[in-house]
């Protein structure tokens, strides 16, 4: 597969794992469904940790998707 293909696979796996961890650590936002059942609604306030995780999620998703597309192009061209 070569150095380039291996590098793309490593980047894809690492960014995918970072994406999974960042999504798992984010605070849940379920206030929309609780309002339908008559439950009290609490205002969701973002903290610095949630902002950081949101940024990490965005960047990891873009890197993962880009690497997946590049891997598919690489595979199609050189396989």
Order of alpha helices (4+ residues) and beta strands (2+ residues): alpha-alpha-alpha
